[in-house]
Amino acid sequence: MSVLLDQPASGVWRLLINRPDKRNAINHEVRQALIDHLLAARRDPGCRAVVLGGVGGVFSAGGDIASMADLDEAGARERMQHIHQLCRLLESLPLPVVAATEGFCAGAGVGMALLTDVIVAGPTSKFLFPFMRLGLAPDWGTLRTLPARVGVAAAKTMLVHGQVISGEAALNSGLVDELADDVMAAAVNRAVQLAALPHDAFARMKRRLQQPAASFADELQREEDDQAVLLLAADFREGFAAFAEKREPQFTRRQEPHQ
């Protein structure tokens, strides 16, 4: 199987790219398997968070370059449309997603990680944006997601220079959120913490952060619309009860956010 699925903790699904001979390079089969698993996670009320990673201590060497050669325009567009199906799914997923960027993380691998909510790296992690040396512009939404994390100037430097970025440099730049010796354990721990959050409130916050309002007035209207639902929901009743009783809230319900 090109992507392995397990559940390392309650409510947490872990998806591991399984192409060790190709350093987990992402081809059509990997993308489709990720799409299928993420759609299943979205439907399953038992899944409250997702961890993305790769087997063999490597996240992903990026897109499978061999599969890019000898395409005509129709084939190139079809390939990009399949990539974008996965990008849209990750970006819109109402669940928390954590990327465990162990070892090497390049090109499409970084692009995929940038679509998650939390990126965990290690001291030996290496990030690379090889698009320019391949004669390609960045894809996987990177020209939107990377500047959102590190700023336009730093993003341009990373993309143009194409130099390897260490885990420590990635943390200092804001490219990743956490540096840990055991990347996968730290990523699973982050996912457990995120899985404990109120599902609908998190999904609404995530959507509004990813899709900024056109104006402050529009944002205030979105606040009103969200709180008018959330203040009447079971998660707020549980949060209020936990506050009054001086205990930790137990949010276990899965509700799809209102559109």
C-alpha positions in Angstrom: 0.0 0.0 0.0 1.3 3.4 -0.9 -0.1 5.0 2.3 -0.4 3.2 5.6 -3.1 4.0 8.2 -2.9 3.3 11.9 -4.3 4.9 15.1 -1.4 5.7 17.5 -3.7 7.3 20.0 -7.4 7.6 20.7 -9.1 9.7 18.1 -5.9 10.2 16.1 -5.4 8.7 12.6 -1.8 8.5 11.3 -1.2 8.4 7.5 2.3 7.3 6.4 3.5 7.6 2.9 5.0 4.2 2.1 7.5 4.4 -0.7 10.8 3.9 1.1 12.6 3.0 -2.1 11.7 6.4 -3.5 12.2 8.3 -0.2 8.4 8.6 -0.1 8.2 10.6 -3.3 4.5 11.5 -4.0 3.0 10.1 -7.2 -0.6 9.7 -8.4 -1.1 6.5 -6.3 0.1 8.3 -3.1 -2.1 11.3 -3.7 -5.2 9.2 -4.4 -4.6 7.1 -1.2 -4.2 10.3 0.8 -7.4 11.7 -0.7 -9.3 8.5 0.1 -8.1 8.3 3.7 -8.7 12.0 4.4 -12.3 11.8 3.1 -12.8 8.8 5.3 -11.4 10.7 8.3 -13.8 13.6 7.6 -16.7 11.2 7.6 -15.7 9.1 10.7 -16.9 10.7 14.0 -14.2 8.7 15.8 -11.4 10.6 14.1 -10.6 13.9 15.8 -7.1 14.7 14.4 -4.7 13.4 11.7 -0.9 13.0 11.6 0.8 13.0 8.2 4.3 11.4 8.0 6.4 8.9 6.0 8.0 5.5 6.6 11.6 5.0 7.3 12.2 8.3 9.1 11.6 10.4 5.9 8.7 12.6 5.3 8.9 13.0 1.5 11.4 13.7 -1.2 8.7 15.6 -3.0 6.9 14.9 -6.3 7.9 11.8 -8.2 10.0 13.5 -10.9 9.9 10.5 -13.2 6.1 10.8 -13.4 6.4 14.4 -14.6 8.4 13.7 -17.8 6.9 13.5 -21.3 3.6 15.0 -20.4 1.5 16.9 -23.0 -0.5 19.9 -21.9 -3.6 17.8 -21.2 -1.5 15.5 -19.0 0.1 18.3 -17.2 -3.3 19.9 -16.4 -4.7 16.6 -15.3 -1.8 16.1 -13.0 -2.1 19.5 -11.4 -5.9 19.1 -11.0 -5.3 15.9 -9.1 -2.8 17.6 -6.9 -5.2 20.4 -6.3 -7.9 18.0 -5.3 -5.7 16.9 -2.4 -4.6 20.5 -1.6 -8.3 21.6 -1.3 -9.1 18.7 0.8 -6.3 19.3 3.2 -6.9 23.1 3.4 -10.6 22.7 4.1 -10.4 19.7 6.4 -12.3 20.6 9.6 -10.0 18.3 11.6 -6.6 19.3 13.1 -3.7 18.0 10.9 -0.1 17.7 12.1 2.8 17.0 9.8 5.7 14.9 11.2 8.5 16.2 8.9 11.2 13.6 9.8 14.4 13.5 7.7 14.1 14.9 4.2 11.1 17.1 3.2 11.3 18.7 -0.3 9.1 20.3 -2.9 5.7 18.7 -2.9 6.4 17.3 0.6 7.0 20.8 2.0 3.9 22.1 0.1 1.8 19.4 1.7 3.2 20.1 5.1 2.4 23.8 4.7 -1.3 22.8 4.2 -1.4 21.3 7.7 -2.1 23.1 11.0 1.1 22.2 12.9 4.5 21.2 11.5 6.9 19.3 13.7 10.5 18.9 12.7 13.7 17.5 14.2 17.4 18.6 14.5 18.2 16.4 11.5 15.2 17.5 9.3 16.1 19.1 6.0 13.8 21.2 3.9 14.3 22.0 0.2 12.4 24.0 -2.4 13.9 22.7 -5.7 11.4 24.2 -8.1 13.7 26.8 -9.8 16.4 24.3 -10.5 13.8 22.1 -12.2 12.6 25.0 -14.3 9.2 25.0 -12.5 7.3 27.5 -10.5 6.3 26.4 -6.9 3.0 24.5 -6.7 0.8 22.8 -4.0 -0.3 26.4 -3.1 3.1 27.2 -1.8 3.1 30.8 -3.0 0.2 31.4 -0.6 1.0 29.1 2.3 4.8 29.8 2.6 4.6 33.6 2.8 1.8 33.3 5.3 4.2 31.5 7.6 7.6 33.2 7.0 6.8 36.5 5.2 7.1 37.4 1.5 10.8 38.3 1.6 11.9 35.1 3.4 9.7 33.0 1.2 11.3 34.5 -1.9 14.8 33.8 -0.6 13.9 30.2 0.2 12.3 29.6 -3.2 15.0 31.4 -5.3 18.1 30.2 -3.5 16.9 26.6 -3.3 19.3 25.8 -0.4 18.8 23.1 2.2 17.1 24.5 5.3 18.0 22.8 8.6 15.4 22.0 11.2 16.7 24.7 13.5 16.7 27.3 10.7 13.1 26.2 9.8 12.0 26.7 13.4 13.7 30.2 13.6 12.1 31.3 10.3 8.6 30.1 11.3 8.5 27.4 8.6 7.9 24.8 11.4 6.2 25.1 14.7 8.2 22.7 16.9 11.6 21.0 17.0 11.8 17.7 18.7 14.3 14.9 18.9 11.5 12.3 18.4 9.5 14.0 15.7 6.8 11.4 15.3 6.2 11.1 19.1 6.0 14.9 19.3 3.6 15.0 16.3 1.3 12.4 17.8 1.4 14.2 21.2 0.4 17.5 19.4 -2.4 15.6 17.6 -3.7 14.3 20.9 -3.8 17.8 22.4 -5.6 19.1 19.3 -8.0 16.2 19.3 -9.2 17.3 22.8 -10.4 20.7 21.4 -14.0 21.4 20.6 -14.4 20.1 17.1 -16.8 22.7 15.7 -15.2 25.7 17.3 -11.8 24.6 16.0 -13.2 24.0 12.5 -14.8 27.5 12.4 -11.6 29.2 13.6 -9.5 27.3 11.1 -11.8 28.2 8.2 -11.8 31.9 9.1 -8.0 32.1 9.5 -7.5 30.4 6.1 -10.1 32.5 4.4 -9.7 36.0 5.8 -12.7 38.3 5.7 -12.7 41.1 3.1 -13.2 43.8 5.7 -13.3 44.2 9.5 -17.1 44.5 9.3 -17.3 41.2 7.5 -15.2 39.5 10.1 -17.4 40.9 12.9 -20.4 39.4 11.1 -18.7 36.0 10.8 -18.0 36.2 14.6 -21.7 36.9 15.2 -22.7 34.0 13.0 -20.3 31.5 14.6 -21.0 32.5 18.2 -24.7 32.4 17.6 -24.3 28.7 16.9 -21.6 27.8 19.3 -23.2 29.5 22.3 -26.1 27.2 21.9 -24.1 24.0 21.3 -23.2 21.1 23.6 -19.5 21.9 23.6 -20.1 25.3 25.2 -22.4 23.7 27.8 -19.5 21.3 28.6 -17.0 24.1 28.6 -19.1 26.3 30.9 -19.7 23.3 33.3 -16.0 22.5 33.4 -15.2 26.2 34.2 -17.7 26.2 37.0 -16.6 22.9 38.4 -12.8 23.8 38.0 -12.0 20.8 35.9 -10.8 20.1 32.4 -13.5 20.1 29.7 -14.2 16.8 27.9 -15.1 17.6 24.3 -16.0 14.4 22.6 -18.7 15.3 20.1 -18.0 15.6 16.4 -20.2 18.1 14.6 -19.7 19.3 11.0 -19.4 23.1 11.0 -22.3 25.0 9.6 -21.6 26.3 6.1 
